[in-house]
Amino acid sequence: MPDTHADDTAISSAAPSAGRDSRGIGSLFRTAEIDTRLLGMIVALIVIWIGFNIMSGGTFLTARNLWNLTVQTSVVAIMATGMVLIIVSRNIDLSVGSMLAAVGMAMALLQAEILPDIFGIGSPAIWIITLAAGIAMGAAIGGLQGAIVAYVGVPSFIVTLGGLLVWRGLAWWMASGRTIAPMDRTFQVFGGGARGTIGGTWTWILGIAACVGIVALLVSRRRQRIKFGFTPRPMWAEIGLGVVACGVVLGAVAVINSYPMPELLARKYAEENGIAWPEGGLMIPQGLATPVLVAVIVAIAMQFIATRTRYGRYVYAIGGNPEAAELAGVKTRWTIVKTFMLLGVLVAIAAAVQIARLNAATSGMGQLLELYVIAAAVIGGTSLSGGVGTIPGAILGALVMQSLVSGMVLMGVDAPLQDIVVGIVLVVAVALDSFYQRKAV
């Protein structure tokens, strides 16, 4: 007769062991304080890259395509960092694409038709005044919309939906539908291109500096936790995070620097520096493009604002519970106005990058860009119910969105089908956010 008691004992002892194994990975991530949602996005991004690389015959993961991908992502990434705080505060901005068109058109008119008559063509005052005026205009538009939302009480959806139409019409009215070109020669640096890169050497210097900053930040946070009596991460987790982060940074620098300067530019560089042209040509790395550098600086600044300032804490408090924030003494209305103004400033910076890249401005710039910006924020983990969202997540979300578009372009997918895919991805992202919220309750 079989020993059923022994079998039952074996099964009962195996079940808890299996449970411990299934919980082990989650416990490991919690111990290392790794955001599983961001980790899931990174895994999804890797799958997207590998999938498109296979389907494109190895074209997607080339240095040239990845370099272009980072440049194409910069405009959406810059605005998505501001959209995070808007959504966190339980608002929305549907007008960012139209705002970009209006501000971009104003900056183009300034540097192409107005300021050269005052200062002369090529004056350094042109790009400085143009950029300052664009930022001021973006802040004014954002402040106006924020004031209507905060003080008049009109829902942000309606205000910015109206703004979507108004600012698009303003962009057309300013130039009567004309294309304004070219941009100031110095201003063109903001768009990347032939003169808008920092070179291979400076890219390595920035990469190494970033690694030093990452290590310093990890050490500083560990010391702060110990100082105030909080439990620090295990040392293995600190070392592991530092190694992985620095490895990603230096790997990205290596890939960026493996994309050489085009032959015509390389020949010009060789002539200007008295370098003999070898038979195989010159391998001169372009390095990091200026739009990507701008996006990185914006991301660092926005991360600091969101996590290290009183204003950032107020935004998250408003999103978490507006009534409690009001009772706690937070000036909720003024904080919302400042949030819309901040997004307006970021839209102006993105507009500068966009018209510099195109070396022209048209009233049709930025169409449907609001969809990509909102999708980047939501895919990056920003909850539409407010109170939850991260800047790194938005940057990663922008990269995911642009990777999808870039991959579909390489595959020859028609533009309407691209819109269908982006729309489906946005709905899926919101559905996953809703599932996550229910699970957290």
C-alpha positions in Angstrom: 0.0 0.0 0.0 1.5 3.4 -1.0 2.6 5.8 1.7 0.1 8.6 1.1 1.2 10.4 4.3 4.7 10.7 2.9 3.4 12.0 -0.4 1.2 14.6 1.3 4.1 15.7 3.4 6.3 16.1 0.3 3.7 18.1 -1.5 3.0 20.4 1.5 6.7 21.0 2.0 7.2 21.8 -1.7 4.3 24.3 -2.0 5.7 26.9 0.5 9.1 26.5 -1.2 7.5 27.3 -4.6 5.8 30.3 -3.0 9.0 31.5 -1.6 10.7 31.2 -5.0 7.9 33.1 -6.7 8.1 35.9 -4.1 11.9 35.9 -4.2 12.3 38.0 -7.2 9.8 40.6 -6.1 11.4 40.6 -2.6 14.8 41.1 -4.3 13.6 44.1 -6.3 12.0 45.6 -3.2 15.2 45.2 -1.2 17.2 46.9 -3.9 14.4 49.5 -4.2 14.1 49.0 -7.9 10.9 50.4 -9.6 9.4 47.3 -11.2 7.3 49.4 -13.5 10.4 51.2 -14.9 12.1 47.9 -15.1 9.2 46.5 -17.1 9.4 49.4 -19.5 13.1 48.8 -20.0 12.4 45.1 -20.8 9.7 46.2 -23.2 12.0 48.7 -24.9 14.7 46.0 -25.3 12.1 43.6 -26.9 10.9 46.4 -29.2 14.5 47.1 -30.3 15.4 43.5 -30.9 12.1 42.8 -32.7 12.5 45.7 -35.1 16.1 44.9 -35.6 15.2 41.4 -36.7 12.4 42.6 -39.0 14.5 45.4 -40.5 17.4 43.0 -41.3 19.7 44.5 -38.7 19.1 48.1 -39.6 17.4 49.3 -36.4 20.3 48.7 -34.0 22.9 50.4 -36.1 24.8 53.4 -34.7 23.3 55.7 -37.3 19.7 54.8 -36.5 20.2 54.9 -32.8 21.9 58.3 -33.1 19.0 59.6 -35.1 16.5 58.0 -32.6 18.0 60.0 -29.7 17.7 63.2 -31.7 14.1 62.5 -32.8 13.1 61.7 -29.2 14.4 64.9 -27.7 11.5 67.2 -28.6 8.8 64.8 -27.1 11.1 64.1 -24.1 11.5 67.7 -23.2 7.8 68.4 -23.2 6.9 65.1 -21.5 8.9 66.1 -18.4 6.6 69.0 -17.9 3.5 67.0 -18.8 4.3 64.7 -15.9 3.7 67.5 -13.4 0.6 68.6 -15.2 -1.0 65.2 -15.0 0.3 64.6 -11.5 -1.6 67.7 -10.4 -4.8 66.1 -11.9 -4.8 68.3 -15.0 -4.1 67.8 -18.7 -2.7 70.0 -21.5 -4.0 69.2 -25.0 -2.5 72.3 -26.5 1.3 71.6 -26.4 1.5 70.8 -30.1 -0.3 74.0 -31.1 1.7 76.0 -28.6 4.9 74.7 -30.1 3.7 75.9 -33.5 2.8 79.4 -32.3 6.0 79.9 -30.2 8.2 78.4 -33.0 6.6 80.6 -35.6 7.2 83.7 -33.4 10.9 82.8 -32.8 11.3 82.1 -36.6 9.9 85.5 -37.5 12.1 87.2 -35.0 15.4 85.8 -36.2 14.5 85.7 -40.0 12.7 88.9 -40.6 12.8 91.3 -37.6 16.1 91.2 -35.6 18.5 91.1 -38.6 17.2 94.5 -39.6 18.1 95.8 -36.1 21.3 94.0 -35.2 22.6 92.8 -38.6 22.8 89.3 -40.0 24.9 87.0 -37.8 24.8 89.1 -34.6 25.0 86.9 -31.5 22.1 89.1 -30.0 19.7 87.5 -32.5 19.7 83.9 -31.1 19.8 85.2 -27.5 16.9 87.5 -27.9 15.0 84.9 -30.0 15.4 82.2 -27.3 14.5 84.6 -24.5 11.4 85.9 -26.3 10.3 82.4 -27.1 10.6 81.2 -23.4 8.7 84.4 -22.3 5.9 83.7 -24.8 5.7 80.1 -23.7 5.5 81.0 -20.0 2.8 83.6 -20.8 0.7 81.2 -22.7 1.0 78.5 -20.1 0.3 81.1 -17.3 -2.8 82.3 -19.1 -4.2 78.8 -19.4 -3.2 77.9 -15.9 -4.9 81.0 -14.5 -8.1 80.1 -16.3 -8.0 76.6 -14.9 -7.0 77.6 -11.3 -8.9 80.9 -10.7 -11.8 80.7 -13.1 -12.5 77.0 -12.5 -12.7 75.9 -16.2 -11.6 72.3 -16.5 -8.1 72.0 -18.0 -9.4 69.6 -20.7 -11.7 72.4 -22.0 -9.2 75.2 -21.6 -6.4 73.4 -23.4 -8.7 72.0 -26.0 -9.6 75.6 -26.8 -5.9 76.4 -26.7 -5.2 73.7 -29.3 -7.4 75.6 -31.8 -6.4 79.1 -30.7 -2.6 78.7 -30.8 -2.7 76.8 -34.1 -4.7 79.6 -35.6 -2.3 82.1 -34.1 0.6 80.3 -35.7 -1.0 80.5 -39.1 -2.0 84.2 -38.6 1.4 85.4 -37.7 2.9 84.4 -41.1 -0.3 84.0 -43.1 0.5 80.3 -43.7 4.0 81.0 -45.0 7.1 78.9 -44.3 9.7 81.0 -42.5 13.3 80.2 -43.3 16.3 80.0 -42.8 17.1 80.3 -39.1 20.1 82.1 -37.7 23.3 80.2 -38.2 24.1 80.1 -34.5 20.5 79.2 -33.6 20.7 76.1 -35.9 23.1 74.5 -33.4 20.1 73.7 -31.2 18.8 71.4 -33.8 21.8 69.2 -34.2 22.8 68.5 -37.8 26.1 69.3 -39.3 27.2 71.8 -36.6 25.0 70.8 -33.7 27.2 68.1 -32.1 29.8 68.3 -29.3 32.3 65.9 -30.8 33.6 62.5 -29.6 36.0 63.8 -26.9 33.5 66.0 -25.1 30.9 63.2 -25.3 33.3 60.8 -23.4 34.1 63.6 -20.9 30.3 64.1 -20.2 29.9 60.3 -20.0 32.6 59.9 -17.4 31.3 63.0 -15.5 27.8 61.3 -15.5 29.3 58.2 -14.0 31.0 60.2 -11.3 27.7 62.0 -10.6 25.9 58.7 -10.4 28.4 57.2 -7.9 28.3 60.5 -5.8 24.6 60.5 -5.7 24.4 56.9 -4.5 27.0 57.6 -1.8 25.2 60.8 -0.7 21.8 59.1 -0.5 23.3 56.2 1.5 24.9 58.7 4.0 21.7 60.7 4.3 19.8 57.5 5.2 22.2 56.4 7.8 22.4 60.0 9.2 18.6 60.2 9.7 18.2 56.6 10.9 16.7 55.1 7.8 17.7 51.6 6.6 20.1 51.9 3.6 20.1 49.6 0.6 22.3 46.5 0.9 25.8 47.2 -0.3 25.4 44.7 -3.1 22.4 46.6 -4.4 24.3 50.0 -4.2 27.3 48.5 -6.1 25.0 46.7 -8.6 23.0 49.8 -9.4 26.1 51.9 -9.8 27.8 49.4 -12.1 24.7 48.9 -14.3 24.0 52.7 -14.5 27.6 53.5 -15.4 27.7 50.6 -17.9 24.6 51.9 -19.6 26.0 55.5 -19.8 29.4 54.5 -21.1 27.8 51.9 -23.5 25.5 54.7 -24.9 28.5 57.0 -25.4 30.4 54.2 -27.2 27.5 53.7 -29.6 27.0 57.4 -30.2 30.7 57.9 -30.9 30.7 55.0 -33.4 28.6 57.1 -35.8 31.0 59.1 -37.9 30.8 62.5 -39.4 29.4 62.4 -43.0 32.2 62.3 -45.7 31.6 65.9 -47.0 31.8 67.3 -43.5 34.8 65.2 -42.7 36.6 66.4 -45.8 35.8 70.0 -44.8 37.1 69.3 -41.3 40.3 67.8 -42.7 40.9 70.8 -45.0 40.3 73.3 -42.2 42.8 71.5 -39.9 45.4 70.5 -42.5 44.8 66.8 -42.2 45.7 64.6 -45.2 42.7 62.6 -46.5 43.5 58.9 -46.2 42.4 56.3 -48.7 39.7 54.9 -46.4 38.5 58.3 -45.2 38.4 59.8 -41.8 36.5 58.3 -38.9 35.6 61.4 -36.9 32.8 60.7 -34.3 30.1 63.3 -34.2 29.4 62.7 -30.6 26.3 63.8 -28.7 23.8 65.9 -30.6 22.8 69.3 -29.1 19.1 68.4 -28.9 19.9 65.3 -26.9 22.2 67.4 -24.6 19.4 69.9 -24.1 16.9 67.1 -23.3 19.3 65.6 -20.7 19.8 68.9 -19.0 16.1 69.5 -18.9 15.5 66.0 -17.5 18.1 66.6 -14.7 16.6 70.0 -13.9 13.0 68.7 -13.9 14.0 65.7 -11.7 15.5 68.1 -9.2 12.4 70.3 -9.3 10.1 67.4 -8.9 11.9 65.7 -6.0 14.1 68.3 -4.3 12.0 71.4 -4.1 9.1 72.6 -2.1 7.2 73.4 -5.3 7.6 69.8 -6.5 6.3 68.4 -3.2 3.3 70.7 -3.4 2.5 69.4 -6.9 2.4 65.8 -5.7 0.5 66.8 -2.6 -2.2 68.5 -4.8 -2.4 65.4 -7.0 -2.7 63.1 -4.1 -5.4 65.0 -2.2 -6.2 68.6 -3.3 -8.4 69.3 -0.3 -5.8 68.1 2.2 -3.1 70.2 0.5 -5.3 73.3 0.7 -5.9 72.7 4.4 -2.2 72.2 4.9 -1.6 75.7 3.7 -0.5 74.9 0.1 -1.4 77.7 -2.4 -3.0 75.2 -4.7 -4.2 77.7 -7.4 -0.9 79.5 -7.7 1.0 76.1 -7.8 -1.2 75.0 -10.7 -0.5 78.3 -12.5 3.2 77.8 -12.1 2.9 74.2 -13.3 1.3 75.4 -16.6 3.9 78.1 -16.9 6.7 75.6 -16.5 5.3 73.4 -19.2 5.0 76.5 -21.4 8.7 77.2 -20.9 9.6 73.6 -21.9 7.4 73.9 -24.9 9.4 76.9 -26.0 12.6 75.1 -25.6 11.2 72.2 -27.6 10.1 74.6 -30.3 13.6 76.1 -30.5 15.0 72.6 -31.1 12.3 71.8 -33.6 12.7 74.9 -35.8 16.5 74.6 -35.6 16.3 71.0 -36.7 14.0 71.9 -39.7 15.8 75.2 -40.3 12.3 76.5 -40.9 9.0 77.1 -39.2 5.5 76.2 -40.5 2.0 76.7 -39.1 1.6 72.9 -39.3 4.4 72.1 -36.9 3.6 69.9 -33.9 0.3 68.4 -35.2 -0.7 65.4 -33.0 2.4 66.1 -30.9 0.2 66.4 -27.8 -0.8 62.7 -28.3 2.9 61.6 -28.2 3.7 63.8 -25.2 0.8 62.6 -23.1 1.4 59.0 -24.2 5.1 59.3 -23.2 4.1 60.5 -19.7 1.4 57.8 -19.3 3.5 55.0 -20.6 6.2 56.1 -18.3 4.0 55.4 -15.3 2.2 58.8 -14.7 -1.3 58.1 -13.4 -4.1 60.0 -15.0 -5.8 60.0 -11.6 -3.0 62.2 -10.3 -0.4 62.1 -7.6 1.9 59.5 -9.3 4.6 60.0 -12.0 8.3 60.3 -12.5 10.5 62.2 -14.8 12.8 59.2 -15.7 9.6 57.3 -16.6 8.5 60.0 -19.0 11.9 60.1 -20.7 11.8 56.3 -21.1 8.2 56.6 -22.3 9.2 59.1 -25.0 12.0 56.7 -26.1 9.5 53.8 -26.3 7.1 55.9 -28.4 9.8 57.1 -30.8 11.2 53.6 -31.1 7.8 52.4 -32.2 7.5 55.1 -34.8 11.1 54.8 -36.0 10.8 51.0 -36.3 7.6 51.3 -38.3 9.2 53.8 -40.6 12.1 51.4 -41.3 9.5 48.7 -42.0 7.7 50.9 -44.5 4.5 51.1 -42.5 2.0 53.7 -43.7 1.5 56.8 -41.6 -2.2 56.0 -40.8 -1.3 52.6 -39.5 1.4 54.2 -37.4 -1.3 56.4 -35.8 -3.4 53.3 -35.1 -0.5 51.5 -33.3 0.3 54.6 -31.2 -3.3 54.9 -30.3 -3.5 51.3 -29.2 -0.3 51.6 -27.2 -1.8 54.6 -25.4 -5.0 52.8 -24.5 -3.1 49.7 -23.3 -0.8 52.0 -21.2 -3.9 53.5 -19.5 -5.5 50.1 -19.0 -2.3 48.9 -17.3 -2.2 51.9 -15.1 -5.8 51.3 -14.1 -5.0 47.7 -13.3 -2.0 48.7 -11.3 -4.1 51.2 -9.3 -6.7 48.6 -8.5 -4.1 46.1 -7.4 -2.4 48.7 -5.2 -5.7 49.4 -3.3 
